[in-house]
Structures are given as structure tokens and as C-alpha cells.
């Protein structure tokens, strides 16, 4: 169930990813460091989830607080793959845009 707080959290998370992608795609030195960008994204998501998805709200959604570590670890792995693919296929045109749109799944996850 999408609560207003969860919708607000997803919007902020999407804007955060969009900002990181903008910086990543416009700077060649950042494009060479997809692991650093994934770590930055994961730290930002961890901070956002700590503020907006507190333990009592997670309990209401049926999520155990300790499962956050697994979720953040998998977010980091997915973000590394995502940023690596963006860097690898920078000059691929339509494929790069397809990978960019797949990032919406990263926001929802």
C-alpha cells in the first residue's frame, strides 16, 4: 500500500538518482568510477530510508528492520551494475537510453 510518506520517499529517491545520473553522464572523471557513484547512491538511499522509513512504519508494512541491510547490499550491487552499464554504453545511443529508463526500476526497488 502506497502511503503519502512512501510516495514522497520514492519521488525524492528518483530525484536523487536523476541528479547523480546527470553528474555521472556529464563528467568523464565520474564516469570512470561507477563503484564510487553506486556507493554514493546507496549511502543517499540509506539516509533517506532511515528518515522516511522508520522502524514503526516498516513494521506496519510488514518489513523487518534487520532486512534493511540485505536490501541496502542488493541496492549497492544493482547500482554498481547500473552505473557500469551506463558508463560502458555511453556512446550506444538508443541502448544507453534504454539502460537509463531501466533505472526507474532501481528507484522503485
C-alpha positions in Angstrom: 0.0 0.0 0.0 1.4 3.4 -1.0 1.1 5.9 1.8 1.8 9.6 1.2 5.1 9.3 3.0 6.2 6.3 0.8 5.2 8.3 -2.3 7.2 11.3 -1.1 10.1 9.0 -0.4 10.0 7.5 -3.9 9.9 10.9 -5.5 12.9 12.1 -3.5 14.7 8.9 -4.3 14.0 9.4 -8.0 15.2 13.0 -8.0 18.3 11.9 -6.1 19.1 9.2 -8.8 18.4 11.7 -11.6 20.8 14.2 -10.1 23.5 11.5 -9.7 23.0 10.3 -13.3 23.2 14.0 -14.6 26.5 14.4 -12.8 27.7 11.0 -13.9 26.9 11.4 -17.5 28.3 15.0 -17.8 31.7 14.3 -16.1 34.3 11.9 -17.6 36.1 11.5 -14.3 32.9 10.4 -12.6 32.1 8.1 -15.5 35.3 6.2 -14.8 34.2 5.5 -11.2 30.9 3.6 -11.3 31.6 1.9 -7.9 32.0 5.2 -6.2 28.8 6.5 -7.7 27.0 3.4 -6.6 28.3 3.8 -3.1 27.2 7.4 -3.1 23.7 6.4 -4.3 23.5 3.6 -1.7 24.5 6.0 1.1 21.9 8.5 0.0 19.2 5.9 -0.2 20.2 4.6 3.3 19.9 8.1 4.7 16.6 8.7 3.0 15.2 5.3 4.1 16.4 6.0 7.7 14.5 9.3 7.8 11.3 8.3 5.9 11.0 4.6 6.6 11.5 4.4 10.3 11.1 1.1 12.2 7.4 1.6 13.2 6.4 2.4 9.6 8.3 -0.7 8.3 6.5 -2.8 10.9 3.2 -1.6 9.6 4.3 -2.5 6.0 5.4 -6.0 7.3 9.2 -5.5 6.8 11.6 -6.4 9.5 14.1 -3.7 10.3 17.1 -6.0 10.1 16.2 -6.9 6.5 17.3 -3.3 5.6 21.0 -4.5 5.5 20.2 -7.1 2.9 18.2 -4.6 0.9 20.9 -2.0 1.0 23.5 -4.6 0.0 21.4 -5.6 -3.0 20.8 -1.9 -3.8 24.6 -1.4 -3.9 25.1 -4.4 -6.2 22.3 -3.3 -8.6 23.6 0.3 -8.6 27.2 -0.9 -9.5 25.8 -2.9 -12.4 23.6 0.0 -13.4 26.3 2.7 -13.4 28.8 0.3 -15.0 26.3 -0.3 -17.9 25.7 3.4 -18.3 29.5 4.0 -18.5 30.1 1.1 -20.9 27.4 2.0 -23.3 27.8 5.8 -23.2 28.1 6.1 -27.0 25.4 3.5 -27.8 22.5 5.8 -28.4 19.2 4.0 -28.0 20.7 1.3 -25.8 22.0 3.9 -23.4 18.5 5.4 -23.2 17.0 2.0 -22.6 19.5 1.4 -19.7 18.7 4.9 -18.4 15.0 4.1 -18.3 15.7 0.8 -16.5 16.9 3.0 -13.7 13.3 3.6 -12.8 13.3 0.0 -11.5 16.2 0.9 -9.3 14.2 3.8 -7.8 11.1 1.6 -7.2 13.3 -1.2 -5.7 
